Amino acid sequence: MEISRTLQVPRPPEEVFAYLQDFTTTEEWDPGTVRTTRLEGDGGVGTRYRNVSRFLGRETQLEYVVEEADSPGRLRLRGENKTVVSEDTMTMTPTPAGTELTYRAEFTFKGFAKLVAPLLSPAFKRLGDEAEKGLRDALR
């Protein structure tokens, strides 16, 4: 399962990168996020976050680790719990008007969740649409 969105934002890549590198900002732009807490690190590679989200009426928790932080062009985090692995990659490309931001989240389901994952496609599309709007608003 994959969510991918590309949007234009009127901020330079350095600002977009700095904003997204502080993954606690998911509380501002990701409508599913209930809370994100930095557990350790300074935002660079190895930094760990705990993200609590609400999806389809249920609360779920993932622990994310920053795996790549190549300012100002690319940020990659890996989140995991007992049912899913999420690979979130954000790519910032400079444009004359600011930044082209591509946000891609790839979900790999484990165990029983693998069986129901195909049924979740509409909910993930809606999640992607809402996150895109949240990012657009937050980076305006």
C-alpha positions as CSV (number, residue, x, y, z in Angstrom):
1,M,0.0,0.0,0.0
2,E,1.4,3.4,-0.9
3,I,0.3,7.0,-0.6
4,S,2.2,9.5,-2.7
5,R,1.5,13.2,-3.1
6,T,3.4,16.0,-4.8
7,L,2.6,19.6,-4.1
8,Q,4.1,23.1,-4.7
9,V,4.7,25.2,-1.6
10,P,5.9,28.8,-1.5
11,R,8.8,28.2,0.9
12,P,12.5,27.4,0.1
13,P,13.6,23.8,0.5
14,E,15.6,24.6,3.6
15,E,12.6,25.8,5.4
16,V,10.4,22.9,4.3
17,F,13.1,20.4,5.3
18,A,13.6,22.0,8.7
19,Y,9.8,21.9,9.3
20,L,9.4,18.3,8.3
21,Q,12.6,17.1,10.1
22,D,10.9,18.0,13.4
23,F,8.5,15.1,13.0
24,T,6.4,16.4,15.9
25,T,4.9,18.8,13.4
26,T,2.8,15.9,12.2
27,E,0.4,17.1,14.9
28,E,-0.1,20.3,12.8
29,W,-0.5,18.8,9.3
30,D,-1.4,15.1,9.6
31,P,-5.1,14.9,10.5
32,G,-4.7,11.3,11.7
33,T,-2.0,12.2,14.2
34,V,-3.1,12.5,17.8
35,R,0.4,13.1,19.2
36,T,4.0,12.7,18.2
37,T,6.7,12.7,20.8
38,R,10.5,12.9,20.3
39,L,12.0,10.1,22.3
40,E,15.7,10.8,21.6
41,G,17.9,12.6,19.1
42,D,18.1,16.0,17.5
43,G,16.1,15.3,14.4
44,G,19.0,13.8,12.5
45,V,19.7,10.2,11.6
46,G,18.8,7.9,14.5
47,T,16.3,10.3,16.1
48,R,13.3,8.3,17.4
49,Y,9.7,9.4,17.6
50,R,6.6,7.9,19.0
51,N,3.5,8.7,16.9
52,V,0.0,8.0,18.1
53,S,-2.6,8.2,15.3
54,R,-6.3,7.5,14.8
55,F,-7.2,5.4,11.8
56,L,-10.6,4.1,11.0
57,G,-11.8,4.9,14.6
58,R,-8.9,3.1,16.3
59,E,-5.8,4.5,17.9
60,T,-2.5,3.0,16.8
61,Q,1.1,3.7,17.9
62,L,4.2,3.5,15.7
63,E,7.8,4.2,16.7
64,Y,9.6,6.1,13.9
65,V,13.4,6.3,13.4
66,V,15.0,8.9,11.1
67,E,17.0,6.8,8.6
68,E,18.1,9.6,6.2
69,A,18.3,13.3,6.7
70,D,20.0,14.9,3.6
71,S,19.2,18.6,4.1
72,P,17.6,20.2,2.2
73,G,16.7,17.5,-0.3
74,R,15.5,14.3,1.3
75,L,14.2,13.0,4.6
76,R,13.3,9.4,5.3
77,L,11.8,7.8,8.4
78,R,10.8,4.2,9.2
79,G,7.9,3.6,11.5
80,E,6.9,0.2,12.9
81,N,4.5,-1.6,15.2
82,K,3.3,-5.2,15.5
83,T,1.0,-4.9,12.4
84,V,2.7,-2.5,10.0
85,V,6.0,-1.0,8.8
86,S,5.7,2.5,7.3
87,E,8.5,4.0,5.2
88,D,8.0,7.8,4.8
89,T,10.1,9.6,2.3
90,M,9.9,13.4,1.8
91,T,11.8,14.9,-1.2
92,M,12.2,18.7,-1.6
93,T,13.1,20.1,-5.0
94,P,13.7,23.8,-5.5
95,T,11.5,25.6,-7.9
96,P,11.3,29.3,-8.9
97,A,8.2,29.7,-6.7
98,G,9.6,27.8,-3.7
99,T,9.6,24.0,-3.3
100,E,8.1,20.9,-5.0
101,L,7.5,18.6,-2.1
102,T,6.9,14.9,-2.7
103,Y,5.7,12.9,0.3
104,R,5.5,9.1,-0.1
105,A,4.4,6.7,2.6
106,E,4.8,2.9,1.9
107,F,3.0,0.5,4.2
108,T,3.9,-3.1,4.6
109,F,1.4,-5.1,6.6
110,K,2.3,-8.0,8.9
111,G,0.3,-11.0,9.9
112,F,-3.5,-10.8,9.8
113,A,-3.3,-7.2,8.7
114,K,-1.9,-8.4,5.3
115,L,-5.3,-10.0,4.6
116,V,-7.4,-6.9,5.2
117,A,-4.9,-4.4,3.7
118,P,-6.5,-4.4,0.2
119,L,-9.8,-3.4,1.7
120,L,-8.2,-0.3,3.3
121,S,-7.3,1.3,0.0
122,P,-10.2,3.9,0.0
123,A,-9.3,4.9,3.6
124,F,-5.6,5.3,2.7
125,K,-6.5,7.5,-0.3
126,R,-8.6,9.7,1.9
127,L,-5.7,9.8,4.5
128,G,-3.3,10.9,1.7
129,D,-5.7,13.6,0.5
130,E,-6.2,15.0,4.0
131,A,-2.4,14.9,4.7
132,E,-1.8,16.8,1.4
133,K,-4.2,19.5,2.4
134,G,-2.6,19.7,5.9
135,L,0.9,20.0,4.4
136,R,-0.3,22.6,1.9
137,D,-1.9,24.7,4.7
138,A,1.0,24.3,7.1
139,L,3.6,25.3,4.6
140,R,1.7,28.2,3.0
